[in-house]
Amino acid sequence: MAVDIKAAGNAVQLGVPHELFQTVSVQREYGTFDVTGDGKKFLLNSGNLKEGAEPTTLVLNWPAEVKK
């Protein structure tokens, strides 16, 4: 959800809340979403909780591995 904000002097006016996007999230102990440091993107935790689902693999510094 988002709300438009107008500030004029010492007054603040809040607009009507509106939906940014729809998603199906998975409730987990470490949160369902986060926002990137620049505030431009959302990271959604919407993984598959089915038994036997494949794990996610994160490869760090992959360009160095390609050079080998």
PDB file as gemmi writes it, atoms N, CA and C in Angstrom:
CRYST1    1.000    1.000    1.000  90.00  90.00  90.00 P 1                      
ATOM      1  N   MET A   1       0.839  -1.172   0.000  1.00  0.00           N  
ATOM      2  CA  MET A   1       0.000   0.000   0.000  1.00  0.00           C  
ATOM      3  C   MET A   1       0.883   1.235   0.000  1.00  0.00           C  
ATOM      4  N   ALA A   2       0.353   2.316  -0.544  1.00  0.00           N  
ATOM      5  CA  ALA A   2       1.067   3.587  -0.572  1.00  0.00           C  
ATOM      6  C   ALA A   2       0.071   4.711  -0.322  1.00  0.00           C  
ATOM      7  N   VAL A   3       0.586   5.804   0.171  1.00  0.00           N  
ATOM      8  CA  VAL A   3      -0.227   6.996   0.409  1.00  0.00           C  
ATOM      9  C   VAL A   3       0.555   8.185  -0.127  1.00  0.00           C  
ATOM     10  N   ASP A   4      -0.086   8.977  -0.973  1.00  0.00           N  
ATOM     11  CA  ASP A   4       0.550  10.205  -1.451  1.00  0.00           C  
ATOM     12  C   ASP A   4       0.586  11.213  -0.307  1.00  0.00           C  
ATOM     13  N   ILE A   5       1.684  11.967  -0.223  1.00  0.00           N  
ATOM     14  CA  ILE A   5       1.872  12.943   0.849  1.00  0.00           C  
ATOM     15  C   ILE A   5       2.143  14.306   0.234  1.00  0.00           C  
ATOM     16  N   LYS A   6       1.449  15.335   0.747  1.00  0.00           N  
ATOM     17  CA  LYS A   6       1.700  16.717   0.353  1.00  0.00           C  
ATOM     18  C   LYS A   6       2.096  17.487   1.610  1.00  0.00           C  
ATOM     19  N   ALA A   7       3.238  18.152   1.547  1.00  0.00           N  
ATOM     20  CA  ALA A   7       3.694  18.954   2.682  1.00  0.00           C  
ATOM     21  C   ALA A   7       3.731  20.415   2.253  1.00  0.00           C  
ATOM     22  N   ALA A   8       3.133  21.271   3.063  1.00  0.00           N  
ATOM     23  CA  ALA A   8       3.139  22.707   2.806  1.00  0.00           C  
ATOM     24  C   ALA A   8       3.343  23.411   4.146  1.00  0.00           C  
ATOM     25  N   GLY A   9       4.508  23.997   4.326  1.00  0.00           N  
ATOM     26  CA  GLY A   9       4.804  24.642   5.604  1.00  0.00           C  
ATOM     27  C   GLY A   9       4.851  23.616   6.711  1.00  0.00           C  
ATOM     28  N   ASN A  10       4.054  23.833   7.737  1.00  0.00           N  
ATOM     29  CA  ASN A  10       3.988  22.897   8.873  1.00  0.00           C  
ATOM     30  C   ASN A  10       2.877  21.868   8.723  1.00  0.00           C  
ATOM     31  N   ALA A  11       2.111  21.926   7.628  1.00  0.00           N  
ATOM     32  CA  ALA A  11       0.974  21.023   7.434  1.00  0.00           C  
ATOM     33  C   ALA A  11       1.357  19.859   6.520  1.00  0.00           C  
ATOM     34  N   VAL A  12       0.773  18.727   6.804  1.00  0.00           N  
ATOM     35  CA  VAL A  12       0.971  17.530   5.983  1.00  0.00           C  
ATOM     36  C   VAL A  12      -0.402  16.980   5.631  1.00  0.00           C  
ATOM     37  N   GLN A  13      -0.635  16.740   4.345  1.00  0.00           N  
ATOM     38  CA  GLN A  13      -1.884  16.137   3.907  1.00  0.00           C  
ATOM     39  C   GLN A  13      -1.598  14.740   3.373  1.00  0.00           C  
ATOM     40  N   LEU A  14      -2.363  13.778   3.863  1.00  0.00           N  
ATOM     41  CA  LEU A  14      -2.220  12.391   3.420  1.00  0.00           C  
ATOM     42  C   LEU A  14      -3.325  12.061   2.439  1.00  0.00           C  
ATOM     43  N   GLY A  15      -2.963  11.439   1.325  1.00  0.00           N  
ATOM     44  CA  GLY A  15      -3.943  11.041   0.324  1.00  0.00           C  
ATOM     45  C   GLY A  15      -4.623   9.736   0.702  1.00  0.00           C  
ATOM     46  N   VAL A  16      -5.402   9.229  -0.213  1.00  0.00           N  
ATOM     47  CA  VAL A  16      -6.121   7.966  -0.010  1.00  0.00           C  
ATOM     48  C   VAL A  16      -5.146   6.807  -0.235  1.00  0.00           C  
ATOM     49  N   PRO A  17      -5.105   5.823   0.669  1.00  0.00           N  
ATOM     50  CA  PRO A  17      -4.222   4.664   0.447  1.00  0.00           C  
ATOM     51  C   PRO A  17      -4.609   3.926  -0.835  1.00  0.00           C  
ATOM     52  N   HIS A  18      -3.594   3.472  -1.574  1.00  0.00           N  
ATOM     53  CA  HIS A  18      -3.854   2.687  -2.780  1.00  0.00           C  
ATOM     54  C   HIS A  18      -2.858   1.534  -2.863  1.00  0.00           C  
ATOM     55  N   GLU A  19      -3.312   0.477  -3.515  1.00  0.00           N  
ATOM     56  CA  GLU A  19      -2.506  -0.737  -3.639  1.00  0.00           C  
ATOM     57  C   GLU A  19      -1.410  -0.532  -4.678  1.00  0.00           C  
ATOM     58  N   LEU A  20      -0.176  -0.908  -4.338  1.00  0.00           N  
ATOM     59  CA  LEU A  20       0.934  -0.812  -5.285  1.00  0.00           C  
ATOM     60  C   LEU A  20       0.948  -2.001  -6.240  1.00  0.00           C  
ATOM     61  N   PHE A  21       0.739  -3.210  -5.705  1.00  0.00           N  
ATOM     62  CA  PHE A  21       0.745  -4.416  -6.514  1.00  0.00           C  
ATOM     63  C   PHE A  21       0.137  -5.545  -5.692  1.00  0.00           C  
ATOM     64  N   GLN A  22      -0.204  -6.642  -6.362  1.00  0.00           N  
ATOM     65  CA  GLN A  22      -0.746  -7.817  -5.686  1.00  0.00           C  
ATOM     66  C   GLN A  22       0.307  -8.911  -5.671  1.00  0.00           C  
ATOM     67  N   THR A  23       0.359  -9.645  -4.584  1.00  0.00           N  
ATOM     68  CA  THR A  23       1.295 -10.751  -4.479  1.00  0.00           C  
ATOM     69  C   THR A  23       0.748 -11.777  -3.499  1.00  0.00           C  
ATOM     70  N   VAL A  24       1.267 -12.971  -3.598  1.00  0.00           N  
ATOM     71  CA  VAL A  24       0.971 -14.019  -2.625  1.00  0.00           C  
ATOM     72  C   VAL A  24       2.248 -14.192  -1.820  1.00  0.00           C  
ATOM     73  N   SER A  25       2.161 -13.925  -0.540  1.00  0.00           N  
ATOM     74  CA  SER A  25       3.365 -14.049   0.278  1.00  0.00           C  
ATOM     75  C   SER A  25       3.269 -15.271   1.181  1.00  0.00           C  
ATOM     76  N   VAL A  26       4.408 -15.733   1.599  1.00  0.00           N  
ATOM     77  CA  VAL A  26       4.508 -16.876   2.501  1.00  0.00           C  
ATOM     78  C   VAL A  26       4.973 -16.348   3.845  1.00  0.00           C  
ATOM     79  N   GLN A  27       4.194 -16.591   4.879  1.00  0.00           N  
ATOM     80  CA  GLN A  27       4.572 -16.117   6.208  1.00  0.00           C  
ATOM     81  C   GLN A  27       5.732 -16.947   6.737  1.00  0.00           C  
ATOM     82  N   ARG A  28       6.819 -16.276   7.023  1.00  0.00           N  
ATOM     83  CA  ARG A  28       7.998 -16.940   7.565  1.00  0.00           C  
ATOM     84  C   ARG A  28       8.474 -16.176   8.776  1.00  0.00           C  
ATOM     85  N   GLU A  29       9.296 -16.800   9.582  1.00  0.00           N  
ATOM     86  CA  GLU A  29       9.750 -16.166  10.819  1.00  0.00           C  
ATOM     87  C   GLU A  29      10.641 -14.959  10.595  1.00  0.00           C  
ATOM     88  N   TYR A  30      11.216 -14.795   9.414  1.00  0.00           N  
ATOM     89  CA  TYR A  30      12.126 -13.683   9.171  1.00  0.00           C  
ATOM     90  C   TYR A  30      11.544 -12.642   8.225  1.00  0.00           C  
ATOM     91  N   GLY A  31      10.248 -12.568   8.082  1.00  0.00           N  
ATOM     92  CA  GLY A  31       9.607 -11.506   7.318  1.00  0.00           C  
ATOM     93  C   GLY A  31       9.161 -11.918   5.935  1.00  0.00           C  
ATOM     94  N   THR A  32       8.214 -11.161   5.395  1.00  0.00           N  
ATOM     95  CA  THR A  32       7.664 -11.482   4.082  1.00  0.00           C  
ATOM     96  C   THR A  32       8.213 -10.591   2.984  1.00  0.00           C  
ATOM     97  N   PHE A  33       8.796  -9.432   3.349  1.00  0.00           N  
ATOM     98  CA  PHE A  33       9.346  -8.547   2.324  1.00  0.00           C  
ATOM     99  C   PHE A  33      10.402  -7.625   2.921  1.00  0.00           C  
ATOM    100  N   ASP A  34      11.148  -6.980   2.040  1.00  0.00           N  
ATOM    101  CA  ASP A  34      12.101  -5.948   2.436  1.00  0.00           C  
ATOM    102  C   ASP A  34      12.195  -4.976   1.269  1.00  0.00           C  
ATOM    103  N   VAL A  35      12.811  -3.847   1.498  1.00  0.00           N  
ATOM    104  CA  VAL A  35      12.979  -2.825   0.474  1.00  0.00           C  
ATOM    105  C   VAL A  35      14.476  -2.643   0.232  1.00  0.00           C  
ATOM    106  N   THR A  36      14.874  -2.498  -1.032  1.00  0.00           N  
ATOM    107  CA  THR A  36      16.289  -2.300  -1.327  1.00  0.00           C  
ATOM    108  C   THR A  36      16.775  -0.983  -0.734  1.00  0.00           C  
ATOM    109  N   GLY A  37      18.075  -0.867  -0.555  1.00  0.00           N  
ATOM    110  CA  GLY A  37      18.672   0.308   0.068  1.00  0.00           C  
ATOM    111  C   GLY A  37      18.347   1.613  -0.638  1.00  0.00           C  
ATOM    112  N   ASP A  38      18.170   1.566  -1.967  1.00  0.00           N  
ATOM    113  CA  ASP A  38      17.845   2.786  -2.698  1.00  0.00           C  
ATOM    114  C   ASP A  38      16.347   3.096  -2.688  1.00  0.00           C  
ATOM    115  N   GLY A  39      15.539   2.207  -2.086  1.00  0.00           N  
ATOM    116  CA  GLY A  39      14.101   2.434  -1.979  1.00  0.00           C  
ATOM    117  C   GLY A  39      13.329   2.256  -3.275  1.00  0.00           C  
ATOM    118  N   LYS A  40      13.948   1.689  -4.303  1.00  0.00           N  
ATOM    119  CA  LYS A  40      13.302   1.567  -5.606  1.00  0.00           C  
ATOM    120  C   LYS A  40      12.679   0.210  -5.882  1.00  0.00           C  
ATOM    121  N   LYS A  41      13.037  -0.816  -5.094  1.00  0.00           N  
ATOM    122  CA  LYS A  41      12.536  -2.163  -5.360  1.00  0.00           C  
ATOM    123  C   LYS A  41      12.123  -2.843  -4.062  1.00  0.00           C  
ATOM    124  N   PHE A  42      11.163  -3.764  -4.192  1.00  0.00           N  
ATOM    125  CA  PHE A  42      10.749  -4.613  -3.089  1.00  0.00           C  
ATOM    126  C   PHE A  42      11.302  -6.009  -3.324  1.00  0.00           C  
ATOM    127  N   LEU A  43      11.749  -6.653  -2.272  1.00  0.00           N  
ATOM    128  CA  LEU A  43      12.163  -8.052  -2.322  1.00  0.00           C  
ATOM    129  C   LEU A  43      11.082  -8.842  -1.598  1.00  0.00           C  
ATOM    130  N   LEU A  44      10.418  -9.736  -2.310  1.00  0.00           N  
ATOM    131  CA  LEU A  44       9.301 -10.485  -1.746  1.00  0.00           C  
ATOM    132  C   LEU A  44       9.698 -11.913  -1.429  1.00  0.00           C  
ATOM    133  N   ASN A  45       9.330 -12.353  -0.257  1.00  0.00           N  
ATOM    134  CA  ASN A  45       9.591 -13.718   0.181  1.00  0.00           C  
ATOM    135  C   ASN A  45       8.347 -14.535  -0.137  1.00  0.00           C  
ATOM    136  N   SER A  46       8.271 -15.026  -1.361  1.00  0.00           N  
ATOM    137  CA  SER A  46       7.077 -15.758  -1.791  1.00  0.00           C  
ATOM    138  C   SER A  46       7.429 -17.158  -2.246  1.00  0.00           C  
ATOM    139  N   GLY A  47       8.348 -17.799  -1.559  1.00  0.00           N  
ATOM    140  CA  GLY A  47       8.834 -19.109  -1.948  1.00  0.00           C  
ATOM    141  C   GLY A  47       7.810 -20.207  -1.841  1.00  0.00           C  
ATOM    142  N   ASN A  48       8.177 -21.340  -2.348  1.00  0.00           N  
ATOM    143  CA  ASN A  48       7.336 -22.523  -2.372  1.00  0.00           C  
ATOM    144  C   ASN A  48       7.645 -23.359  -1.138  1.00  0.00           C  
ATOM    145  N   LEU A  49       6.640 -23.637  -0.327  1.00  0.00           N  
ATOM    146  CA  LEU A  49       6.856 -24.412   0.896  1.00  0.00           C  
ATOM    147  C   LEU A  49       6.479 -25.882   0.744  1.00  0.00           C  
ATOM    148  N   LYS A  50       6.260 -26.347  -0.490  1.00  0.00           N  
ATOM    149  CA  LYS A  50       5.917 -27.749  -0.696  1.00  0.00           C  
ATOM    150  C   LYS A  50       7.077 -28.633  -0.247  1.00  0.00           C  
ATOM    151  N   GLU A  51       6.723 -29.755   0.347  1.00  0.00           N  
ATOM    152  CA  GLU A  51       7.749 -30.703   0.782  1.00  0.00           C  
ATOM    153  C   GLU A  51       8.511 -31.204  -0.432  1.00  0.00           C  
ATOM    154  N   GLY A  52       9.827 -31.220  -0.324  1.00  0.00           N  
ATOM    155  CA  GLY A  52      10.658 -31.704  -1.406  1.00  0.00           C  
ATOM    156  C   GLY A  52      10.981 -30.656  -2.453  1.00  0.00           C  
ATOM    157  N   ALA A  53      10.590 -29.417  -2.217  1.00  0.00           N  
ATOM    158  CA  ALA A  53      10.895 -28.355  -3.186  1.00  0.00           C  
ATOM    159  C   ALA A  53      12.410 -28.152  -3.262  1.00  0.00           C  
ATOM    160  N   GLU A  54      12.892 -27.792  -4.426  1.00  0.00           N  
ATOM    161  CA  GLU A  54      14.318 -27.569  -4.625  1.00  0.00           C  
ATOM    162  C   GLU A  54      14.782 -26.337  -3.851  1.00  0.00           C  
ATOM    163  N   PRO A  55      15.951 -26.406  -3.212  1.00  0.00           N  
ATOM    164  CA  PRO A  55      16.466 -25.237  -2.495  1.00  0.00           C  
ATOM    165  C   PRO A  55      16.993 -24.190  -3.477  1.00  0.00           C  
ATOM    166  N   THR A  56      17.060 -22.964  -3.021  1.00  0.00           N  
ATOM    167  CA  THR A  56      17.631 -21.886  -3.828  1.00  0.00           C  
ATOM    168  C   THR A  56      19.132 -21.850  -3.603  1.00  0.00           C  
ATOM    169  N   THR A  57      19.890 -21.692  -4.673  1.00  0.00           N  
ATOM    170  CA  THR A  57      21.341 -21.593  -4.571  1.00  0.00           C  
ATOM    171  C   THR A  57      21.760 -20.182  -4.955  1.00  0.00           C  
ATOM    172  N   LEU A  58      22.494 -19.537  -4.076  1.00  0.00           N  
ATOM    173  CA  LEU A  58      22.999 -18.196  -4.323  1.00  0.00           C  
ATOM    174  C   LEU A  58      24.494 -18.285  -4.548  1.00  0.00           C  
ATOM    175  N   VAL A  59      24.962 -17.837  -5.709  1.00  0.00           N  
ATOM    176  CA  VAL A  59      26.383 -17.885  -6.030  1.00  0.00           C  
ATOM    177  C   VAL A  59      26.935 -16.472  -5.915  1.00  0.00           C  
ATOM    178  N   LEU A  60      27.874 -16.286  -5.009  1.00  0.00           N  
ATOM    179  CA  LEU A  60      28.516 -14.996  -4.811  1.00  0.00           C  
ATOM    180  C   LEU A  60      29.813 -14.936  -5.605  1.00  0.00           C  
ATOM    181  N   ASN A  61      30.158 -13.766  -6.074  1.00  0.00           N  
ATOM    182  CA  ASN A  61      31.399 -13.538  -6.811  1.00  0.00           C  
ATOM    183  C   ASN A  61      31.541 -14.473  -8.013  1.00  0.00           C  
ATOM    184  N   TRP A  62      30.434 -14.683  -8.733  1.00  0.00           N  
ATOM    185  CA  TRP A  62      30.453 -15.629  -9.850  1.00  0.00           C  
ATOM    186  C   TRP A  62      31.380 -15.210 -10.976  1.00  0.00           C  
ATOM    187  N   PRO A  63      31.628 -13.906 -11.237  1.00  0.00           N  
ATOM    188  CA  PRO A  63      32.570 -13.575 -12.313  1.00  0.00           C  
ATOM    189  C   PRO A  63      33.961 -14.154 -12.086  1.00  0.00           C  
ATOM    190  N   ALA A  64      34.405 -14.226 -10.824  1.00  0.00           N  
ATOM    191  CA  ALA A  64      35.713 -14.809 -10.526  1.00  0.00           C  
ATOM    192  C   ALA A  64      35.726 -16.298 -10.845  1.00  0.00           C  
ATOM    193  N   GLU A  65      34.609 -16.977 -10.632  1.00  0.00           N  
ATOM    194  CA  GLU A  65      34.516 -18.409 -10.950  1.00  0.00           C  
ATOM    195  C   GLU A  65      34.553 -18.637 -12.462  1.00  0.00           C  
ATOM    196  N   VAL A  66      33.955 -17.744 -13.225  1.00  0.00           N  
ATOM    197  CA  VAL A  66      33.931 -17.876 -14.682  1.00  0.00           C  
ATOM    198  C   VAL A  66      35.337 -17.745 -15.249  1.00  0.00           C  
ATOM    199  N   LYS A  67      36.166 -16.892 -14.646  1.00  0.00           N  
ATOM    200  CA  LYS A  67      37.519 -16.659 -15.128  1.00  0.00           C  
ATOM    201  C   LYS A  67      38.430 -17.860 -14.906  1.00  0.00           C  
ATOM    202  N   LYS A  68      38.084 -18.777 -14.013  1.00  0.00           N  
ATOM    203  CA  LYS A  68      38.949 -19.932 -13.717  1.00  0.00           C  
ATOM    204  C   LYS A  68      39.009 -20.899 -14.864  1.00  0.00           C  
TER     205      LYS A  68                                                      
END                                                                             
